[in-house]
Amino acid sequence: MVERAGTVLVINSGSSSLKYQLTTPTTGAVLAWGLVERIGESSGRLTHHAGDEEFSVERTVENHDQALTDARQMFDEHGPQLEDAGIIAVGHRVVHGGATFAEPVVIDDRVIAKIEELVPLAPLHNPPALAGIAAARRLLPDVPHVAVFDTAFFAGLPAAAATYAIPPELAAKHHIRRYGFHGTSHRFVSESAARLLGRDPAAADLTQIVLHLGNGCSASAIRAGRAVETSMGLTPLQGLVMGTRSGDVDPGLHAYLYAKGMSMAEIDQLLNKESGLKGLAGVNDFRELQELCTAGDEAARLAFDIYVHRIKLYVGGYLAVLGSVEMLAFTAGVGQNSPEVRAAAIDGLDRLGITIDPELNQQRASGPRTISPAGASTSVLVIPTNEELAIARDAAAFAPRPEPDSAP
């Protein structure tokens, strides 16, 4: 589809928060953005950014409907005016599309019913997304609302990569497979990396590894613009070490801890909220972890080493799957801003053709850049992710075509 001129309102609804951004998909310009926090709690907070100004207010926000109404009020009071913004579509981030949704889709009652069916696969994420969709459709009923799914980029994984080694009847009954997450980011970054180096993202011989390293972390292997492997699985818990998530553990750990007296809810809380860097070193902010490392904290140093070791395991495995890798891209908060992580993750891989220029790696820059030496067989890149822009462009593709000028 051809993208239409105009603006798109992007909405990301969490269980107790709602993020929004008004952007121009053709240029990437952000006209305004904001965050409603602590929805459903005794006190909430709204923050609205328009131009270079920030406006905030403390108030109780009972639900997502009120959150969007309050956001609309911030637009009315501080701009830009939504009526004059030329909104052509609303894009919604939906975490889980299951095996049903491999592409963005215009939201209608059938789509909402399908997303509701997927709630058991994402009980913490899909319900607030549905609440945000319902509120936004009431607020802006005259433009298409488009769902963009985190899992969509990985919906076409090869069967050998997507299938767990359990009885297929059981897997089919309970919809168990590797779904992968952060797909919007992996797609955006892989396409941006290819274009940065003048390559067609869908070229048959193009192979890429993308490392999305933030508080949540994931890796992907991509061939010809299509994902062939990813680190997250049925849930976002699998894979790399993360801020509070353990990443890969022995699957028998759950049964072992259960036998030791922990409930399943306690085990889930442990592995998702109290593990990873936080469990190992007491902090999940990577900047704090690096400060502790610098101060000689042994637990922090071990956490750093485990974090990097897991990245190397996946890079090596993906190189074996792909056969060769033309581009390796770092993205998200840690990937974009920590030269120490990039250097450690690449250290020792020079015999595989993966190396970085230390000076280029240390340079601070906000845009996409290459940090590998000239002539390296694998281009190592730092690519800022922009999921909101990706969602806006996906949504804009569904905007109605303007009426042709009928004047003689």
C-alpha positions as CSV (number, residue, x, y, z in Angstrom):
1,M,0.0,0.0,0.0
2,V,1.1,3.6,-0.6
3,E,1.5,5.8,2.4
4,R,-0.7,8.8,2.6
5,A,0.3,12.3,3.7
6,G,-0.9,13.4,7.1
7,T,-0.2,12.5,10.7
8,V,-0.7,9.3,12.7
9,L,-1.5,9.0,16.4
10,V,0.4,6.0,17.8
11,I,-0.9,4.5,21.0
12,N,0.8,2.0,23.3
13,S,-1.4,0.8,26.1
14,G,0.1,-0.9,29.1
15,S,-1.6,-2.4,32.2
16,S,-1.1,0.9,34.1
17,S,0.1,3.3,31.5
18,L,-0.6,4.7,28.1
19,K,2.0,6.2,25.8
20,Y,1.0,8.3,22.8
21,Q,2.8,10.0,20.0
22,L,1.6,12.2,17.1
23,T,4.0,11.8,14.2
24,T,4.3,12.5,10.5
25,P,5.1,9.1,9.0
26,T,6.6,10.5,5.8
27,T,9.3,12.5,7.6
28,G,9.5,10.9,11.0
29,A,8.8,14.3,12.6
30,V,7.3,14.0,16.1
31,L,4.7,16.8,16.7
32,A,3.8,15.7,20.3
33,W,4.2,12.8,22.6
34,G,3.1,11.9,26.1
35,L,2.6,9.4,28.9
36,V,-0.2,8.7,31.3
37,E,1.1,6.8,34.3
38,R,-0.4,4.9,37.2
39,I,-3.8,4.2,35.6
40,G,-6.2,2.8,38.1
41,E,-4.2,3.8,41.1
42,S,-4.9,6.4,43.8
43,S,-2.8,9.1,42.0
44,G,-1.8,9.3,38.4
45,R,0.5,11.5,36.3
46,L,0.2,12.9,32.8
47,T,3.2,14.3,30.9
48,H,2.7,15.9,27.5
49,H,5.5,17.1,25.2
50,A,4.8,19.6,22.4
51,G,7.8,21.1,20.6
52,D,10.5,21.8,23.2
53,E,8.0,22.2,26.1
54,E,6.9,19.8,28.7
55,F,3.6,19.9,30.6
56,S,2.7,17.6,33.5
57,V,-0.2,17.3,35.9
58,E,-1.0,15.0,38.8
59,R,-4.5,13.5,38.9
60,T,-6.4,10.3,39.4
61,V,-6.8,8.3,36.2
62,E,-9.4,5.6,36.7
63,N,-9.1,3.7,33.4
64,H,-7.8,3.8,29.8
65,D,-10.9,5.7,28.6
66,Q,-10.1,8.5,31.0
67,A,-6.4,8.3,30.1
68,L,-7.1,9.1,26.5
69,T,-9.7,11.8,27.4
70,D,-7.1,13.4,29.6
71,A,-4.5,13.1,26.8
72,R,-7.0,14.8,24.4
73,Q,-7.3,17.6,27.0
74,M,-3.5,18.1,27.0
75,F,-3.6,18.4,23.2
76,D,-6.4,20.9,23.5
77,E,-4.6,23.0,26.1
78,H,-1.0,22.7,24.9
79,G,-1.2,21.7,21.3
80,P,-1.1,20.7,18.6
81,Q,-4.9,20.7,18.1
82,L,-6.0,17.2,17.0
83,E,-8.7,18.7,14.8
84,D,-6.1,20.6,12.8
85,A,-3.4,17.9,12.9
86,G,-4.5,16.0,9.8
87,I,-4.8,12.6,11.5
88,I,-5.3,9.9,8.9
89,A,-5.0,6.9,11.1
90,V,-4.4,5.6,14.6
91,G,-1.7,2.9,15.1
92,H,-1.9,0.6,18.1
93,R,0.9,-1.6,19.4
94,V,-0.5,-5.0,20.3
95,V,2.0,-7.4,21.9
96,H,0.6,-10.7,20.8
97,G,-0.9,-11.6,17.4
98,G,-0.4,-15.4,17.8
99,A,-0.4,-17.4,14.6
100,T,-3.3,-15.3,13.3
101,F,-1.7,-12.0,12.6
102,A,1.4,-11.9,10.4
103,E,0.8,-8.3,9.2
104,P,-0.7,-5.1,10.4
105,V,-4.5,-5.1,10.1
106,V,-7.4,-2.6,10.3
107,I,-9.2,-3.1,13.5
108,D,-12.9,-4.2,13.4
109,D,-15.1,-6.3,15.6
110,R,-13.7,-9.5,14.1
111,V,-10.1,-8.4,14.8
112,I,-11.0,-7.4,18.4
113,A,-12.5,-10.9,18.9
114,K,-9.4,-12.6,17.7
115,I,-7.1,-10.4,19.9
116,E,-9.4,-11.4,22.9
117,E,-8.9,-15.0,22.0
118,L,-5.1,-14.5,22.3
119,V,-5.4,-13.1,25.9
120,P,-4.3,-16.4,27.5
121,L,-1.0,-16.1,25.6
122,A,-0.4,-12.5,26.8
123,P,-2.6,-11.9,29.9
124,L,-0.6,-8.9,31.0
125,H,-0.4,-7.2,27.6
126,N,-3.3,-7.8,25.3
127,P,-6.1,-6.7,27.8
128,P,-4.7,-3.2,28.2
129,A,-4.2,-3.0,24.4
130,L,-7.8,-3.8,23.9
131,A,-8.8,-1.2,26.5
132,G,-6.7,1.4,24.6
133,I,-8.2,0.4,21.3
134,A,-11.8,0.7,22.6
135,A,-11.1,4.1,24.1
136,A,-9.3,5.4,21.0
137,R,-12.1,4.2,18.6
138,R,-14.6,6.2,20.7
139,L,-12.3,9.3,20.7
140,L,-11.4,9.2,17.0
141,P,-14.2,7.2,15.2
142,D,-13.7,8.6,11.7
143,V,-10.2,7.3,10.9
144,P,-8.9,3.7,10.5
145,H,-7.4,2.1,13.6
146,V,-4.6,-0.3,12.8
147,A,-3.2,-3.0,15.0
148,V,0.6,-3.6,14.7
149,F,1.7,-6.8,16.4
150,D,5.1,-7.4,18.2
151,T,5.0,-11.0,17.1
152,A,4.1,-10.4,13.4
153,F,7.7,-10.3,12.1
154,F,8.3,-13.7,13.5
155,A,5.1,-15.3,12.4
156,G,6.8,-16.8,9.4
157,L,9.7,-18.5,11.2
158,P,10.7,-21.8,9.7
159,A,9.0,-24.8,11.3
160,A,12.3,-26.1,12.7
161,A,12.8,-22.8,14.5
162,A,9.2,-22.2,15.6
163,T,8.4,-25.7,16.9
164,Y,9.2,-27.0,20.4
165,A,10.0,-30.6,20.8
166,I,6.8,-31.6,22.5
167,P,3.9,-33.7,21.2
168,P,2.3,-31.8,18.3
169,E,-1.2,-32.5,19.4
170,L,-0.5,-30.8,22.7
171,A,1.2,-27.9,21.0
172,A,-1.7,-27.4,18.6
173,K,-4.3,-27.6,21.4
174,H,-2.7,-25.0,23.5
175,H,-1.1,-22.9,20.7
176,I,2.4,-23.5,21.9
177,R,5.2,-22.4,19.6
178,R,8.0,-19.9,19.5
179,Y,6.3,-16.5,18.8
180,G,9.1,-14.1,19.4
181,F,8.7,-10.5,20.5
182,H,10.1,-7.0,19.8
183,G,9.3,-7.8,16.2
184,T,8.5,-4.3,15.2
185,S,11.9,-3.2,16.4
186,H,13.8,-6.0,14.7
187,R,12.0,-5.3,11.4
188,F,12.7,-1.5,11.6
189,V,16.3,-2.0,12.5
190,S,17.1,-4.6,9.9
191,E,15.5,-2.5,7.1
192,S,17.3,0.6,8.4
193,A,20.7,-1.2,8.5
194,A,20.3,-2.5,5.0
195,R,19.4,0.9,3.6
196,L,22.3,2.6,5.5
197,L,24.7,0.4,3.5
198,G,22.8,0.8,0.3
199,R,21.4,-2.8,0.2
200,D,17.9,-4.0,-0.6
201,P,16.5,-5.3,2.7
202,A,14.9,-8.2,0.9
203,A,18.0,-9.1,-1.2
204,A,18.2,-12.9,-1.4
205,D,21.8,-13.0,-0.2
206,L,21.5,-10.5,2.7
207,T,22.0,-12.0,6.1
208,Q,21.7,-10.1,9.4
209,I,21.8,-10.5,13.1
210,V,19.9,-7.8,15.2
211,L,20.6,-7.5,19.0
212,H,17.8,-5.5,20.7
213,L,19.3,-4.8,24.1
214,G,17.2,-2.7,26.5
215,N,15.6,-3.6,29.8
216,G,14.1,-6.4,27.7
217,C,16.5,-8.1,25.3
218,S,16.1,-10.2,22.2
219,A,18.1,-11.4,19.2
220,S,17.1,-12.3,15.7
221,A,18.6,-13.9,12.6
222,I,17.3,-12.6,9.3
223,R,17.8,-13.7,5.8
224,A,16.4,-11.8,2.8
225,G,14.4,-9.6,5.1
226,R,12.6,-12.5,6.8
227,A,13.3,-13.7,10.3
228,V,14.6,-17.3,10.5
229,E,15.4,-17.4,14.3
230,T,14.7,-15.3,17.4
231,S,15.6,-15.7,21.0
232,M,12.2,-15.0,22.8
233,G,9.7,-17.8,22.6
234,L,6.2,-18.7,23.7
235,T,6.7,-15.8,26.2
236,P,9.2,-12.9,26.4
237,L,11.0,-14.8,29.2
238,Q,13.1,-17.0,26.9
239,G,16.5,-16.0,25.5
240,L,19.0,-13.4,26.6
241,V,19.6,-12.1,30.1
242,M,17.5,-9.0,30.7
243,G,16.9,-6.3,33.3
244,T,14.6,-8.4,35.5
245,R,14.0,-11.5,33.4
246,S,16.3,-14.6,33.7
247,G,16.3,-15.5,30.0
248,D,17.1,-19.1,29.3
249,V,17.0,-21.5,32.4
250,D,16.7,-25.2,32.6
251,P,13.0,-25.9,31.9
252,G,13.1,-28.3,34.9
253,L,13.7,-25.3,37.3
254,H,10.0,-24.6,37.6
255,A,9.3,-28.1,38.8
256,Y,12.3,-28.1,41.1
257,L,11.3,-24.8,42.8
258,Y,7.7,-26.0,43.0
259,A,8.8,-29.1,44.8
260,K,10.8,-26.9,47.2
261,G,7.6,-25.1,48.2
262,M,7.3,-22.2,45.8
263,S,4.0,-21.5,44.1
264,M,3.8,-21.1,40.4
265,A,2.9,-17.5,40.9
266,E,6.0,-17.0,43.0
267,I,8.2,-18.8,40.4
268,D,6.7,-16.6,37.6
269,Q,7.4,-13.5,39.7
270,L,10.9,-14.6,40.4
271,L,11.9,-15.3,36.8
272,N,10.1,-12.3,35.3
273,K,10.5,-9.6,37.9
274,E,13.3,-10.5,40.3
275,S,16.0,-12.2,38.1
276,G,18.3,-11.1,35.3
277,L,20.6,-8.2,36.2
278,K,18.4,-7.3,39.1
279,G,18.6,-10.8,40.6
280,L,22.3,-11.1,40.0
281,A,23.5,-7.6,41.0
282,G,20.5,-5.8,42.6
283,V,20.0,-3.3,39.8
284,N,18.3,-3.6,36.4
285,D,19.4,-0.2,35.0
286,F,22.5,-0.9,32.9
287,R,24.0,2.5,33.7
288,E,23.9,1.6,37.4
289,L,25.4,-1.8,36.7
290,Q,28.3,-0.3,34.9
291,E,28.9,2.2,37.7
292,L,29.0,-0.8,40.1
293,C,31.5,-2.6,37.8
294,T,33.7,0.5,37.8
295,A,33.6,0.6,41.6
296,G,34.8,-3.0,41.7
297,D,31.6,-4.7,42.7
298,E,32.1,-8.4,42.0
299,A,28.4,-9.3,41.7
300,A,28.0,-6.6,39.1
301,R,31.0,-7.8,37.2
302,L,29.7,-11.3,37.1
303,A,26.3,-10.1,36.0
304,F,27.9,-8.2,33.1
305,D,29.9,-11.2,32.1
306,I,26.9,-13.5,32.2
307,Y,24.9,-10.9,30.1
308,V,27.7,-10.7,27.5
309,H,28.3,-14.5,27.5
310,R,24.6,-15.1,26.6
311,I,24.8,-12.6,23.7
312,K,27.8,-14.4,22.3
313,L,26.1,-17.8,22.5
314,Y,23.2,-16.4,20.4
315,V,25.5,-14.6,17.9
316,G,27.5,-17.8,17.4
317,G,24.4,-19.9,17.0
318,Y,22.8,-17.5,14.5
319,L,26.0,-17.4,12.5
320,A,25.8,-21.2,12.2
321,V,22.1,-21.0,11.1
322,L,22.8,-18.3,8.5
323,G,26.2,-19.6,7.3
324,S,27.6,-16.1,7.2
325,V,26.4,-12.7,8.4
326,E,26.8,-9.5,6.4
327,M,25.4,-7.1,9.0
328,L,25.2,-7.2,12.8
329,A,23.2,-4.4,14.4
330,F,23.0,-3.2,18.0
331,T,19.9,-1.3,19.0
332,A,17.7,-0.2,22.0
333,G,18.9,1.6,25.1
334,V,21.9,-0.6,26.0
335,G,22.8,-1.6,22.5
336,Q,22.8,2.0,21.3
337,N,24.4,3.6,24.3
338,S,26.9,1.2,25.9
339,P,30.2,0.9,24.0
340,E,31.4,-1.4,26.7
341,V,28.7,-4.0,26.0
342,R,29.3,-3.8,22.2
343,A,33.0,-4.3,22.7
344,A,32.6,-7.2,25.1
345,A,30.0,-8.9,22.9
346,I,32.3,-8.7,19.8
347,D,35.6,-9.5,21.6
348,G,37.1,-12.7,20.3
349,L,34.9,-13.0,17.2
350,D,37.4,-11.5,14.8
351,R,38.2,-14.9,13.4
352,L,34.6,-15.1,12.4
353,G,34.9,-11.8,10.6
354,I,33.1,-9.8,13.3
355,T,35.1,-7.0,14.7
356,I,34.8,-3.3,15.6
357,D,37.0,-0.2,15.4
358,P,37.6,0.8,19.1
359,E,37.6,4.5,18.2
360,L,34.3,4.3,16.2
361,N,32.7,2.3,18.9
362,Q,33.5,5.0,21.5
363,Q,32.0,7.8,19.5
364,R,28.7,9.2,20.7
365,A,26.1,9.9,18.1
366,S,22.3,9.8,17.9
367,G,22.0,8.5,14.3
368,P,22.7,5.2,12.7
369,R,26.4,4.5,12.1
370,T,29.0,1.8,11.3
371,I,31.5,0.8,14.0
372,S,33.4,-1.9,12.2
373,P,36.7,-1.3,10.3
374,A,36.6,-0.4,6.7
375,G,36.6,-3.6,4.6
376,A,35.4,-5.9,7.4
377,S,33.5,-8.9,6.1
378,T,30.7,-8.2,8.6
379,S,29.4,-4.7,9.0
380,V,28.8,-4.0,12.7
381,L,26.2,-1.2,13.1
382,V,24.5,0.9,15.7
383,I,20.9,1.6,14.6
384,P,18.5,3.5,16.8
385,T,15.2,1.8,16.9
386,N,11.9,3.7,16.4
387,E,9.0,1.4,16.9
388,E,6.6,4.4,17.0
389,L,7.6,5.5,13.5
390,A,7.3,1.9,12.2
391,I,3.8,1.6,13.7
392,A,2.9,5.0,12.2
393,R,4.0,4.0,8.7
394,D,2.2,0.7,8.9
395,A,-1.0,2.5,10.0
396,A,-0.7,5.3,7.3
397,A,-0.7,2.6,4.6
398,F,-4.3,1.9,5.5
399,A,-5.4,5.6,5.3
400,P,-8.2,6.2,2.7
401,R,-7.0,7.6,-0.6
402,P,-7.8,11.3,-1.0
403,E,-10.7,12.0,-3.4
404,P,-9.5,13.0,-6.9
405,D,-9.9,16.6,-7.8
406,S,-13.0,16.8,-9.9
407,A,-12.5,20.4,-11.0
408,P,-12.4,20.8,-14.8
